Amino acid sequence: MRFMHPERDELLELSLDDVFLVPGYFDGTSRLDVDLTPVDFRGGSHPIVSSNMNAVTGKRMAETMARFGGLGVLPQDMELDTVARIVRHIKSADPRYDTPLAVSPRSTLRDVHGIIRKRSHNLVVVVDDDQRPVGIITTADLRDEDQYAPVARFMSKEVVTITAGLSNREAFLQMEHARVKAVPVLDREGRLHGVLTRDDAVRLDLLSPSLDADGKLMVACAVGISGEAPEQARRLVDMGVSVLVLDTAHGHQRRMLESIASVRAAIGRRVPIVAGNVCTIEGTRALIEAGADVVKVNVGPGAMCTTRMQTAVGRPTFTSMLSCAREAHRLGKHVWADGGVRDPRDVALYLAAGASRVMIGTMLAGTYESPGDVKQDRDGRSYKESYGMASARAVNDRTAGIDPFERARKAFFREGVSASRVYLEAGRESVGEILIEMLTGLQSAFTYTGASRWQEFHDKAAVGVQTAGGFHEGTPHGGRR
């Protein structure tokens, strides 16, 4: 990457909003030829990672991210038994078809209400005792029914299905012809195997799943830097976790360096270790020398983070990423960007600066796949609650097992928002919708700069510095004044 005016721009501390990419000559034929495969370790068809926040990544998020070629990082606050259950589920999930929501004809409307809003397609499949579909339920079937009414009374008995293994194109055309947006997928014996939506049939033609060496969906998990880290890491790797993320707000500290070394000793080279967060050359070098394969970069840019306002500590995102990436690459390692993403341009800029992958948090919290329940405000708008991992709420959850007085003392040290509404926006209600928006924008950014793969993009990227007015004129602002 080079600046347009390096004699001046190299001296500045720049945020993502301060910079832009300059177009260059593209020798390819289509943006579909662009290869977004990450370069840090095997796994994934693109660089998007869901953040290890309690309100962002759980079973559904991690499964869906992997199915669509990304990576989900389970939070460090989860009990290991819970993590084990989630990992078993993800490893047994089909790499192509979504895990279905199913009930029996004897279930009630109340049972359906408890699960139907867990998917953006709002499809529940009614199956008999042999797991063969006998009906379907959508939100349209739930009106004016008693909550204890049996499912058999109000389900739709005309069920359009497809058989597993059908091509994405043929599956899409069959749903288009039947005028349905989602269908149950059956195995060869006619039993329920999964669910496929019309939109996902197209997405899956563009994205390849993130698979481990055994052909199972990948999942990552975060670990704190306590004395228990080595044993937790060993157990997580034994469960099948593909990547470990050693995570703390201030990564450039002795406890982090000791944790990296002890975890590496406990697991060897079985899985990559990602560690952070840092925002300086010195911090990056220290974590790599301690044994990290990837360094997680940024302090304070997250939507739920108040670190910079509480402490004045941090660094503007673009310069932070550029400085740390240069040092990591010099040492033969890689960096992830963590936080601050609002639009596809932010992902493109992080990759231009040298990131191999980009973590997204709050934006994904407002999807059906995030862990929280869908709620409605007074105007009937749907939302989910999100909160920072250094907030009083998260600290309280994390310290539930210690002395109450110590918990009260720790609660004073909070650097995050404890409760925020993240609304489910039309066109951004599901992970698939957000990923396609991000990745198509990223593919276009590659072609605009004349690149078709990550290394070429990073090498060719020319970056300029702009005023606030320059940033504003690039935003949608049509209509009369």
N, C-alpha and C positions, 0 to 999 in steps of 0.2 A: 504494500500500500504506500502511496505517496501523496503528500499534500500538494495542492496547486501552488501555494506560496510557502514553501517549507521554511524559509528564513524568518517568517513571522509566525506561521501557524504551529510550528513545532514547539513554540514557547508558551502557547496558550493551554489553559485547562478547559476542555471542551465537553459539553453534554451532547447527547444524541440530537437534540433540537438545534444545536449550533452548527451542524455539518450536513453536507449533502454529497451525493455521488455524481461525478461528471460522466456523461455518456461517451462511449468509445465505439470503435468499429467491431462488429460481430460477424464472424466468418461462417457461422452455422446456418441452419435452415429453419429451425423451429425452437421455441422455448421448451417444447416437450423433449428435446434432446439434452437438456440440462441435467446433470447428475448431481444431486444434493446429498449423496452419501457422506456421512461424517468420516473424518480421517483419524480420529483418536483411538478407537478400538472397534472391533467387529460388532455389528448389530445396528439395524435401523437404516431406513432409506432417506431420512432427512434429519435435520439437527434440532428439532423441537423437543424439549423435555418439560414435563409438568413438575412444578415445584413441590418440594417436600413440606408443604403446609397442611395442617390438619383440615382446613376448609377446602383444600384443592385436590389432593391425591389420596384416594382410597382404592378399594377393590375395582369399582367400575372404571375410574379414571385410568388406573394403571393398565387394566385389560384393554381398554379402548385405545389408549395411546400406543401400546405395542402393536395392536392389530392394524393401526394406521401408520406404522413405520416409525413411531417416536419412542419415547421412554418415559415411564412414570416412576417417580421416586417417592416411596412410602415414607411418612414422617417418622422421626426418631421417638416420638411420644407413644407409639403403639406398643402394646404388650407383645412379647415375642410369640405367644400362643395365637394372638390375632394375626400377626404377620404370617405365621405358618399356615393358618387357614386360608388367608388371601393368596399366598404363593401357590398352595395346592390348587386353588380354584383357577388361577391364571395359567398354570402349567397344564391343566386339563382342558382349558378352553380351546375352542376351534380357532385356528389362526385367521380364518376368513369370516365366519359367521358369528353374529352377536349371540351372546347367551340369552335364551328366551325367558320371558316371564310366563309361567304356566300355573294354572289352577285346575282343580277337578270340577266336574259339573255340580258337585255337592257343596262347593265353596259358596260363600255369600258375597253380596255386593260390598260389604265392609272389608272382606279379604282383598277384593280387587282394588278398592280405594287405597289400600295400604301399599300397593306396589305399582299401580299403573303410571304414576308420575315419575317413575325411575328411568324412563326412556323417552326420548324426544318423539318417537313414533307412536307412543301411547297404545301399543298393541299387546294384549294379553291373550295367550292361547289356552283354550280349554281342552284338556286331554283326558282320555279314559285311563283305566288302570294299566293299560299296556303302553301308555305314553303316545297314543295315536290321537291326532287332533280331531275333535268333534265340533268345534266352534271357535269363534274369536270374539273378543270384546274390545271395543274402543271407547273413548270418552263419550261418543254419541249414544252409546247403548246404556249409559248410566243415568239418564235423565228420568226423573219422576219415579224412581224405584225405591222400595223400602230397603234400608241398609242390611236387613237380614234375609232378603229375597235370595233364593238359590240361583247360582249362575245359569243353570240350565234354562231358567225361565226367560232371561233377557239376552242371552248370547245370540250372535249371528251364526246360523248354521251353514251358510254358504261360504266355504273356506277355499280361497285360492292359495295353492301351495306350489313350491318348486322342489326339485330333487337336488341334493348336495352334489356338487361337481359340475353343475350347469355353468356355462361361461357367463361372465359379467354382462356381456352384450345381450345374450339370449334371455337372461334373467330380467334385465332392464326392459326389454321389449315385451316380455310376457306381462310384467306389472303395468307397463304403459297401456297395453291392450286391455287388461282387466280393470284399469283405472283405480289401482290401489297403490298406496305408497310404501307398503311393507307386506311381506309374506312369511309364513312359517316355512322353514326348510326341513325336508324330511330325509331320513337315511333310506337305504335300499329296502328296508323292511317296512317303511311307511311310518316310522316313529319320529317324534319331534327331535330335531337335531340342532336347530338354531333359528335365527331370524335374519332376514336380509331386507334392507330398505332400497327403494329405487335410487335414492341419492348415493347410498353406499356402494351400490353396484358400479356406479361411475367412479367414485373415489378409489375403490379397490383396484380399478384398472390403471390408476395413476400411482398408487402407493403400494409398496411391498411391506409385509409385516416384519417386525423386529424379532428375530428368532435366535435362540441360543444354539449351541453345537448339537443339541438333541432335537432341534426342530420345534421347540416349544417357545411360546411367547416370553419375551424378556421382561424382567421387573427389577428395579433398583430399590435400595432401602437406605435411609439415613441412619447414622449412629452418632451419639453424642461423644464427648471427649472425656468421659469419666473413666475411672479405673476398671469399669466393667466392659469397656469397649472391645478388648481383644476376644473375650469369651462370647460377647454378643455377635461380633463379626464372624467368628468361627461357626456359630450356630446358624447365622443367616446364610452363609455360603453353603453349609450342609443342606439347608432347606431348598436351595436352588436359586437364590438371589444372584443376579448376573453382574451387578455393579454395587459397590459400597460407596456411600457419600458421608465422609466425616465432616460434620457440620457444626459450626458455631459462628456467632455474629462477628467476633474478632479472631480471625484465624492465625494471625501472626503472634503467637504466644507459646510459651513453653509447653503447656498442657497439650496443645494441638500437635506439636512436633513429637512429643513423647507418645501420643496416641497413634500417630501415623506409624511410627517405628514399631510399636508393640502390636498393632493390627497387622502390619506387614509380616512380622515374625510369626503371628498366629495363623495366617491364611496363605503365606507364601505368595506365589504369582497366580493363584487360582482365578481371581477376578480383578478388574481394575479398581484402583482406589482414587476417588475424587475427594479433594479436601479444600476447605475454605471457610469463611470468605476473607479475601485480602484485596487490596487495591494499589499495591506498590510493587516495584521491582524487587525490593528486599524481601517482602513477604512471599512473593512468588518463588523466589530462589530458595528460601528457607523450607517451604513446604515440599518442593521437589527434591531437595537434598535429603529431606527426612524420609522420602519414599513414595510421595504422591505421583500418580501417573497423570492426573489432570488437576488443575487448580481452579477453584470456583472464585470468580472475580466480581467485585462491587461491594460497597458498603453504603447503605442508606437510600437507594433509589426506588425501592419497592413501594407500591401504592399503600400498603398497610404499615409501612415502617416510619417511625418518627426519630430514628437515630440522629439524623443530621440536625433536627430542631432541638433535640434534647442535649446533644453533646458537641455539636459543630464539627463532628468527625465524619469523614467520608471523602469522596472525590468525584468530580463529574464523570459520567459514565463512559464517554468515548475515549477520553484520555486514559482513564483507569484501565480500560480494556486494551488499548494500544500498547501501553507501557508493559503491562503484565504479559501480554501475548508475545511481544518481542523477546522478553527474557525467557519465557517458557520454550519458545521455538529455538532459541540459542542453545538451550539445554536438551533439546530433542523431545520435549513434552508439549502438552496442549492446555488450553484454558476453556472454561465455560463462562458465558455471561449470565449473570443472575440478577434479574429485576430490571424494571424500567420500561418494559415492552408495552406499547399501546397500539402500534400499527405495524404492518409488514415492513415498512421502511426501517424500523428499529432493529429488526432481525438482520436485515441486509447490512446495515451499518456495523453491527457487532461482528458479523462474519468478515466484512471487509477489513475490520481492525485486527482480526486474527482469531476470533472465537471459533471453536470446532462445533460447539452446540450452544443453544440458548435456552435458559429456563424461563418459563412463563408461569405466573401465579394467579393474581387476582382476576385477570381476564378469563381464566378457565374456571374460576370459582362460580361464575354465573352461567353454568351449564347443567344439563340434566345429569351428567356423569359425575359431577363433584359430590362429595360425601353428604352435604347437608340436605335437609328437607326443603322442598319448594314451599314458600309462604306467599301470602298475598297482602298487599297494603290496602289502605282504605279505598283506593281507586280501582282495586282489582288487578293491579299489576303484579306479576310474579317476580319473586326475588329469592336469593339465598343469602345467608349471613356469612361474612368472611371476617377474619381477624389475623393480626400479625403474630408471628411465632415468638416475638419478644414482648408481646402485650401482656397486661396483667392477667387476662383470661388464660393465655397459653401457659404462663409461668405458674399460675394456680393449678392448672391441670397437671403440669409436669412435676410439681412438688407435692402432690397429694399424699404421698406416703411418709413425709418427714414431719418433724415436730411442728405443731401449729404456730409456735412463736417464730421458728425459723422461716416458716412459710410466709408469715406476716412481714418479716424483714425483707425477704426476697421480693415480695410483691411491690415494694417501693421502687425497685430497679426495673422499670418497664420502658420499652422503646418501640411500642407498636400500638396500633388501633385495636381495641378489644371487641368492637362490634361495628360492622359496616354493612349496608345493604348493597349487594351486587345484583342488578336487575338482569333478568333473562331477556336479551334483546332479540327481536325478530331477525333471523339470518345469522345469529350468533348463539343460538340456544344449545347447540351440541358441539362436542369436541371436533367432530368431522367438519362442521361448517367453518369453525375457526381455523383449523389446520389447513384446509383448502385455501382460505383467504390468505393466510400467511405464506403458504408455499408457492402459490401461483404468483404472488407479488415478488417472492424471492427469486423464482425462476426468471421472471421478467427483469429483475435487477441484474441478474447474471448476464442476460443477453444485452442489456443496455450498456454494460461495461465491457462487453466483448469476451465473456467467459462462458465455459460450459461445465466446469467443475470447480470444487472449492479452492484448490491451490492456484488455479488460473485466476479465479475471482480475486483472491487475496493479493496476488502479484500485480494484477492490472488495475485494481481499484484506484481511482484518482479522487481525492476528497477535497472539497472546498469548504470554507468557513463563511457563514451567512449571518445577517442581522436577524432580529426578531421579525422584521418586516419580510425578509426573504423566506423565513419559515411560514409565516402566515399566508403569503400568496400561493404557497403550495398546498394549502388546505382547501377543501370545498367551501366556497363562499359565493356561490351564484345567487342570482336574484337581485332585485332593485334595492338600493340603499334607502 
